[in-house]
Amino acid sequence: NAGVIQTPRHKVTGKGQEATLWCEPISGHSAVFWYRQTIVQGLEFLTYFRNQAPIDDSGMPKERFSAQMPNQSHSTLKIQSTQPQDSAVYLCASSLAANTEVFFGKGTRLTVV
Amino acid sequence: GDQVEQSPSALSLHEGTGSALRCNFTTTMRAVQWFRKNSRGSLINLFYLASGTKENGRLKSAFDSKERYSTLHIRDAQLEDSGTYFCAAESSGSWQLIFGSGTQLTVMP
């Protein structure tokens, strides 16, 4: 079990460019989450998929951020027109089902310059 | 909104001693998880509790939903226990984990 796999581990983008982050959940896990970690805000929930369907995106910034889960083996988080304040560690997590133990990936450190 | 208050924010222990971390919740939580962030930044799962207590080696955790708190006890601390510990709780009717602000533990020789 390789755990939750996130790629890339580090990404540097110029202000205004697009960034796409990838996540491969643990095989067999039906729940997939995205979180963002910053020094100021700590760990914040962004969005949640269950069986590939978007269930709750209440933590997603309304503009420029979108997440998809085209199949059960991967999810993407896309940030359009990146801004310096988007710099953070983006964490993907999965769990066997809703409301069960959650396992996190190692994260993608996004730096917007 | 739902809040998780974690204390202390920092803790120093000498090898072989022990202490406790605590998270208080402002609302009823369904379950709690404890993590340690290792030197590489990965969140390592320590415990998942929906109630009661669990023990794993030198770590023991308790969760009381009614009293709105959870604790993580560390005994016989070792140098490799150093790191940042987070509690994270699920509130009823929600999918998301609400994280505490973390406890930075330093174990000294």
Chai-1 contact restraints between the chains, C-beta under 6 A:
chainA,res_idxA,chainB,res_idxB,connection_type,confidence,min_distance_angstrom,max_distance_angstrom,comment,restraint_id
A,G42,B,F99,contact,1.0,0.0,6.0,A-B,restraint_1
A,G42,B,S101,contact,1.0,0.0,6.0,A-B,restraint_2
A,L43,B,F99,contact,1.0,0.0,6.0,A-B,restraint_3
A,F45,B,Q96,contact,1.0,0.0,6.0,A-B,restraint_4
A,Y48,B,W95,contact,1.0,0.0,6.0,A-B,restraint_5
A,D56,B,W95,contact,1.0,0.0,6.0,A-B,restraint_6
A,A98,B,W95,contact,1.0,0.0,6.0,A-B,restraint_7
A,E101,B,Y48,contact,1.0,0.0,6.0,A-B,restraint_8
A,F104,B,L43,contact,1.0,0.0,6.0,A-B,restraint_9
A,K106,B,S42,contact,1.0,0.0,6.0,A-B,restraint_10
